[in-house]
Amino acid sequence: MTVIVEVPEELSARVPVEQRGPGLERDAVRLLVSRGTEVSHHAFVELPGLLRAGDLLVVNTSPTLAAAVGGWVGHTRVVVHFSTRGDDGRWAVELRDPDGRGTTRARAGVRAPTEVRLVGGARLVLEEPLSARGERLWWARVPGDVLGVLREHGRAIRYAYTERDQPLSAYQTVFALPSPDGAGSAEMPSAGRPFTARMVAELVSRGVQFAPVTLHTGVASAEAHEPPYPERFVVPEASARLIGAVRAGGGRVIAVGTTAVRAVESAAGADGVVRSRAGWTDLVVTPERGVRVVDGLLTGLHEPEASHLLMLEAVAGRAAIGRGYEEALRGRYLWHEFGDVHLVLAE
């Protein structure tokens, strides 16, 4: 059983921090630190002083796509969230209904085959559910250049807890790199958002290293709280070797985001050694499975039903996460992708 908390609506971060006041930058969020059940409160700009020379941050370089595109089913307006491109050229998509406030809500009663006319004239046809788990995500056949459609007509996916649409740049982290095939994440790998170039330079100057990995995140859907679906990932040879060297030298491997945990743990063998890997991962990190590589995790604050909490418990234990979330609520920390962050360190 995972941590149970109730998050008041007013603790949702409705706009990026840099829009909350003059002179603020992305790193002007708060940082909660959990070391076992010991909790301390910080500003994110204090992070370099909380890490040690020899520590390694594993960061996700996946860029965020403009993955939401308007369309019609018959005469009914819908919004399509493009999640993941399959090996056969189809796309996993979610159909959603406009909610009249500029965002969307889950669409019920979706069936195959359903044809959707997209803004710009492209069409897609739903063919089958992505998983026997449910009928939220569907494999769809989309003739033509989907990434071109997203670039021309797409916008960043956002949910009702946010105040307004933001430019796609608001959803890119400082670590984002263009993928050779144009692929990216449907939703931002948001734990990396508070980092600035200045912060990265300071960390490097203090002896903290970075290991880039890539995991293209699919659509999470705010209402669903499902375990993550299979996602594409790459752990490069250089990063695998660096992780091994840091562990051998007694440094800590700290993942920036649950996506980085999923990638690096997917590349770890039963012996705990990380090797270069690329492909799909269906790994779900739970307390029962445990972690083989990471000693800590920097992440946002997750909804109480979210499967990500199981990953946090795998890193630090249920008591530590429960205590951290009690303090986050008491301290009025902000939730979601534009909110505050939580550094979870194993004891």
Secondary structure, 3 states (H helix, E strand, C coil): CCCCCCCCHHHECCCCHHHCCCCCCCCCCEEEEEECCEEEEEEHHHHHHHCCCCCEEEEECCCECCCEEEEEECCEEEEEEEEEECCCCCEEEEEEEECCCCCEEECCCCCCCEEEEECCCCEEEEEEEEECCEEEEEEEECCCCHHHHHHHHCECCCCCCCCCCCCHHHHCCCCCCCCCCCCCECCCCHHHCCCCHHHHHHHHHCCCEEEEEEECCCCCCCCCCCCCCCEEEEECHHHHHHHHHHHHCCCCEEEECHHHHHHHHHCECCCCCECCEEEEECCCCCCCCCCCCCCEEEEECCCCCCCHHHHHHHHHCHHHHHHHHHHHHHCCCCECCCCCEEEEECC
